[in-house]
Amino acid sequence: MNHFLEGQGFSLTLLILLMGLTVWLLNRQQLDEIPEEIETAVVDYALSNFTAYRLDANGQLKSQINAVEMQHYPKKNAELKMPVLMLKQTSGEQVFATAERGEVSPNNEDFWLLANAKVWRIQQQQLDLEVFSDNFHWNQPQQIAKTDVPVKILQYQPVTQKLIGTTEGVGMTIWFDSRQLELHSQVKGTYEKQ
């Protein structure tokens, strides 16, 4: 009879282990099946008052981003509060951009400046150009910024910093490398005689 109970004890232990393994596997499967929308909506880390630098192959500053806050997500754009971007041109010019809010792509190549965005260019340590809009999409490797909403451009005389012209339009593309700017529609401007 003792051998019979020992056999039943072994069977009961084995049954309990199998039930536990089954429950664990089912729970594990449910964890693996978390919808991607939920998984990507969870912040994996956050930063406050930070500065990040991007250097070129020679170790020279290529670009920089500062922000009051950043919430980083594993598979979607990071969200920024009060971002300031700086892009250093090979010509020595510096292009800056700021907004109330922003986003950065997971590969750090695309920036979206959202709500009261401003882009400005410094040439020979003097303000050359300011561009205002509600948003910009800035692709860093291509050095292009685009918007499809209304934009206002202010241009300054290099030495005196006097405002010499104002241009408005809807939609715009800026090619920073070639210093070209294209307004897409509804363009109007006012310029002072020089």
VENDA-V612593 format. One record per helix or strand. SS is the DSSP state (hx for helix, st for strand). FROM is the first residue (numbers start at 0). TO is the last residue. If there is no record, write none. Layout:
BEGIN
ss->{SS SS}
from->{FROM FROM}
to->{TO TO}
END
This chain:
BEGIN
ss->{hx hx st st st st st st st st st st st}
from->{1 35 42 60 77 83 93 100 109 125 143 162 179}
to->{31 39 54 72 80 87 97 103 122 138 155 174 190}
END
